[in-house]
């Protein structure tokens, strides 16, 4: 019996040049990976140049903004840009909206205290503008008066929302077409979030939203070699996410739930990394199993099936290094079986 598998996509980001993004997008399309998402973080490259270049360099891939931040981009600008990207891609755009990195938002001079209200209002404004409506909206975060796009956008561009906390997941189920889950969230944590997401959607009379999960991916003929490299990818993110977990209970649960790693073990591993110890020594295989897709192509395929069982409909994978295109090709072949 064939495994139930999630859709595959590639996560690109503002730390990459547009040329690097195009190279990965073309390699992904050649490998049969049919979507890309662009992560945009404050102070890195804006994603629109790379997203437009990838839209022109590919023929079939969905092109996703994952995510736009309504603090840095007003909802009217989000609607303008995603509508234009959808045009240049021939109707392949998807939109993700998220509240962003709190400390970076505050450094830009914005109040991050009502992030969920800001997201809810932004999605309402964007959705109405894409539908061709003239929008007047008086909210807590945004006030717009008689705003209307000067061109006809595609009204049904899917809108995804980044969510992790309980309240955010509930709102996502009520108003969004899909949920985006960040890196370093365990499968058990996501499975619980998906249940709450679907409950909220049913309560609102809506169908179950799609679920996109970000994670690093390393594929090698030698599975142990892949797992060693995956430890490095996890180690790059772990201190920042652990710090976030000290401020946000949901971020802490995302790391701990079902990982089999105790808080004291996380703290000790991070201290070892800060002292300059190699990731391969500071992290054991539990960190790879919890936070990466890594191993041979067939092992990665089996791991991906586990995420599908948890309710993930799409894995957005980060490929790094000179062998990224080979990794994509190997995984695409395994998924096509």
C-alpha positions in Angstrom: 0.0 0.0 0.0 1.4 3.4 -1.0 2.2 5.9 1.7 0.2 9.1 2.2 2.7 11.9 1.4 2.5 15.7 1.8 3.1 18.0 -1.1 6.7 19.2 -1.4 7.9 22.7 -1.8 11.2 24.6 -1.3 11.7 27.4 1.2 13.7 30.3 -0.1 14.6 33.4 1.9 16.0 36.9 1.9 19.4 35.6 3.0 19.8 34.3 -0.6 20.5 36.4 -3.7 17.8 36.5 -6.3 20.1 34.5 -8.6 20.5 31.8 -5.9 16.7 31.7 -5.5 16.2 31.3 -9.3 18.8 28.4 -9.4 17.0 26.6 -6.6 13.5 27.2 -8.1 14.6 25.8 -11.5 16.2 22.8 -9.8 13.1 22.2 -7.8 10.8 22.4 -10.8 13.1 19.9 -12.7 12.9 17.6 -9.7 9.1 17.6 -9.7 8.8 19.8 -6.6 5.9 22.0 -7.5 6.0 25.0 -5.2 8.3 27.5 -3.6 7.8 29.8 -0.6 9.8 32.9 0.2 10.5 33.7 3.8 11.0 37.4 4.4 12.6 38.7 7.6 13.2 42.3 8.6 16.5 43.7 7.4 17.3 40.9 4.9 16.6 41.2 1.2 13.0 41.9 0.3 11.5 38.9 -1.5 9.7 40.6 -4.4 12.7 40.8 -6.8 13.5 37.1 -6.3 9.9 36.0 -6.4 9.3 37.8 -9.7 12.5 36.4 -11.1 11.5 32.9 -10.1 8.0 33.4 -11.5 9.6 34.3 -14.9 12.1 31.4 -14.8 9.6 28.7 -14.0 6.4 27.5 -15.7 4.4 25.4 -13.2 5.4 26.2 -9.6 3.3 27.9 -7.1 5.1 31.1 -5.9 4.3 31.8 -2.3 5.1 34.8 -0.1 5.6 33.2 3.3 5.2 35.5 5.0 4.5 39.2 4.5 4.5 41.2 7.7 1.6 43.8 8.0 3.8 46.0 10.1 6.5 46.4 7.4 3.9 46.2 4.6 0.5 47.8 5.0 -2.3 45.5 4.0 -3.0 47.7 0.9 0.6 47.3 -0.2 0.3 43.5 0.4 -2.7 43.3 -1.8 -1.0 45.4 -4.5 2.1 43.3 -4.6 0.6 39.9 -4.4 -1.9 40.8 -7.1 1.0 41.9 -9.3 3.0 38.8 -8.5 0.0 36.7 -9.4 -0.2 38.4 -12.8 3.4 37.9 -13.7 3.3 34.3 -12.6 0.2 33.5 -14.6 -2.0 32.9 -11.6 0.4 30.9 -9.5 0.8 33.1 -6.4 -0.1 32.2 -2.8 0.0 34.7 0.1 1.2 34.1 3.6 0.7 36.7 6.3 2.4 36.6 9.7 3.2 38.9 12.6 7.0 38.5 12.1 9.8 38.5 14.6 8.6 40.5 17.6 11.9 42.2 18.6 12.6 43.2 15.0 9.2 44.7 14.6 9.7 46.7 17.8 13.0 47.9 16.5 11.2 49.4 13.5 9.1 51.4 15.9 5.9 49.4 15.9 3.8 48.2 18.8 3.9 44.4 18.8 1.4 44.1 21.7 -1.7 43.3 19.5 -0.1 41.1 16.9 -3.1 38.8 16.5 -5.5 41.7 16.1 -3.2 43.1 13.5 -3.1 39.9 11.6 -6.9 39.5 11.6 -7.5 43.0 10.4 -4.8 42.7 7.7 -6.2 39.5 6.3 -9.7 41.1 6.2 -8.5 44.1 4.3 -6.3 42.2 1.9 -9.1 39.6 1.1 -11.6 42.4 0.4 -9.2 44.3 -1.9 -8.4 41.2 -3.9 -12.1 40.6 -4.3 -12.3 44.0 -6.0 -14.2 45.7 -3.2 -13.9 49.3 -2.1 -12.8 49.0 1.5 -13.5 51.2 4.4 -12.2 49.7 7.6 -11.9 51.2 11.1 -10.0 48.8 13.3 -7.6 48.8 16.2 -4.5 48.4 14.0 -5.6 49.8 10.6 -7.9 52.5 9.4 -8.5 52.7 5.6 -11.0 54.9 3.8 -12.5 54.1 0.4 -9.5 52.1 -0.8 -9.8 50.0 -4.0 -7.2 48.4 -6.2 -6.9 50.1 -9.6 -6.6 46.7 -11.4 -8.5 43.4 -11.2 -6.6 41.0 -9.1 -7.5 37.3 -8.8 -10.0 37.1 -6.0 -9.2 33.6 -4.8 -5.5 33.9 -4.2 -5.0 31.6 -1.2 -4.2 33.4 2.0 -2.2 31.5 4.6 -1.4 32.6 8.1 1.6 31.9 10.2 0.5 30.5 13.5 1.9 28.7 16.5 0.1 29.8 19.7 -3.3 28.5 20.6 -5.2 31.7 19.9 -3.4 32.2 16.6 -4.2 28.7 15.5 -7.8 29.2 16.3 -8.0 32.5 14.3 -6.2 30.8 11.4 -8.8 28.1 11.3 -11.6 30.7 11.3 -10.3 33.1 8.6 -7.4 31.6 6.6 -7.0 29.2 3.7 -4.0 27.5 5.3 -1.6 27.6 8.2 2.2 28.0 8.0 4.2 26.4 10.7 7.8 27.6 11.4 11.0 25.7 11.7 11.8 23.8 14.9 8.2 22.6 15.6 8.0 18.9 16.5 5.6 16.6 14.7 3.6 16.0 17.9 3.2 19.7 18.5 2.0 20.2 14.9 -0.4 17.3 15.1 -2.1 18.9 18.2 -2.1 22.3 16.4 -3.8 20.7 13.4 -6.5 19.3 15.5 -7.3 22.7 17.0 -7.0 24.3 13.6 -9.6 21.9 12.1 -11.9 22.3 15.1 -11.9 26.1 14.7 -12.5 25.8 10.9 -15.5 23.4 11.5 -16.9 25.8 14.1 -16.7 28.6 11.6 -18.4 26.5 8.9 -15.2 26.3 6.8 -13.3 23.4 5.3 -10.0 22.3 6.8 -7.2 24.6 5.9 -4.0 23.3 4.4 -0.9 23.1 6.7 2.6 24.0 5.5 5.5 23.1 7.7 9.0 24.6 7.3 12.1 22.4 8.0 15.6 21.8 6.8 16.2 18.9 4.5 19.4 16.9 3.8 19.4 14.0 1.4 22.4 11.8 0.8 23.1 8.2 -0.4 24.8 7.9 3.0 22.1 8.5 5.6 24.5 9.0 8.4 26.3 11.7 6.5 23.0 13.5 5.9 22.1 13.4 9.6 25.5 14.9 10.5 24.9 17.8 8.1 21.3 18.1 9.4 22.7 18.7 12.9 24.6 21.7 11.6 21.3 23.1 10.1 19.4 22.6 13.3 22.3 24.1 15.4 22.1 27.3 13.3 18.5 27.9 14.4 18.4 26.3 17.8 19.8 29.2 20.0 17.4 31.7 18.5 14.3 29.5 18.8 15.3 28.5 22.3 15.6 32.1 23.3 12.1 32.7 21.8 10.8 29.8 23.8 11.9 31.5 27.0 9.5 34.4 26.2 6.7 32.5 24.4 5.2 29.4 26.0 4.0 28.1 22.6 7.5 28.3 21.1 8.8 26.3 24.1 6.1 23.7 23.6 7.0 23.5 19.9 10.5 22.4 20.9 9.6 20.1 23.7 6.4 18.3 22.8 7.3 14.7 21.7 10.9 15.5 21.1 12.1 13.3 23.9 14.6 16.1 24.8 14.3 17.7 28.3 14.6 21.4 28.9 17.9 21.0 30.7 19.3 19.0 27.7 18.3 21.8 25.4 20.0 24.4 27.6 23.2 22.3 27.9 23.4 21.7 24.1 23.0 25.4 23.4 25.7 26.3 25.9 28.0 23.8 24.2 27.2 25.4 20.8 27.9 28.8 22.2 31.3 27.6 23.5 32.2 26.7 19.9 31.6 22.9 20.1 30.7 21.3 16.7 27.1 20.6 16.1 27.8 17.0 15.5 29.2 16.7 19.0 26.7 19.0 20.8 23.5 17.5 19.3 22.5 13.9 19.1 20.2 12.2 16.6 17.1 13.2 18.6 17.5 16.8 17.4 17.6 15.6 13.8 14.5 13.3 14.2 12.6 16.1 15.8 13.5 19.1 13.6 14.7 18.0 10.1 14.0 15.7 7.2 17.3 13.9 6.8 18.8 10.6 5.6 18.6 8.7 2.3 15.9 9.6 -0.1 13.8 6.6 0.9 14.3 7.5 4.6 13.2 11.0 4.0 10.1 9.8 2.1 9.1 7.6 5.1 9.7 10.5 7.5 7.6 12.8 5.3 4.7 10.3 5.5 4.8 10.7 9.3 4.1 14.4 8.9 1.3 13.7 6.6 -0.3 11.5 9.2 0.1 14.4 11.7 -2.0 16.5 9.3 0.8 18.4 7.4 -0.3 18.8 3.8 2.9 20.4 2.5 6.5 20.3 3.6 8.4 23.5 2.7 12.1 22.3 2.8 15.2 24.4 3.1 18.1 22.9 1.0 21.6 24.2 1.5 25.1 23.8 0.1 26.4 22.9 -3.3 24.5 19.6 -3.4 21.1 21.2 -3.0 20.0 20.5 -6.6 21.1 16.8 -6.2 19.1 16.6 -2.9 16.0 17.9 -4.6 16.4 15.5 -7.5 16.9 12.5 -5.2 13.8 13.4 -3.1 11.7 14.2 -6.1 12.5 10.7 -7.5 11.7 9.0 -4.2 8.3 10.9 -4.0 7.4 9.9 -7.5 7.6 6.2 -6.8 
